[in-house]
Amino acid sequence: MAPTVGVVVGAVAAVITVGVVLTALLVAVAVAAVSVAVVALVLRSLLMPSRQR
């Protein structure tokens, strides 16, 4: 038996939804990583002059 159109549309919608959610999570992780890197650079630049004096 061939799957009905409703089942196919539901499956496609589910795959698209999962893809969007995973992409959003990936973007969130990337933004968090960039934020941590920027904070590390700022802290390093703030602490460097006190070590040289």
Summary of the structure (lengths in Angstrom):
residues: 53
radius of gyration: 23.2
end to end distance: 80.1
largest distance: 80.1
contacts: 93
relative contact order: 0.07
helix: 91%
strand: 0%
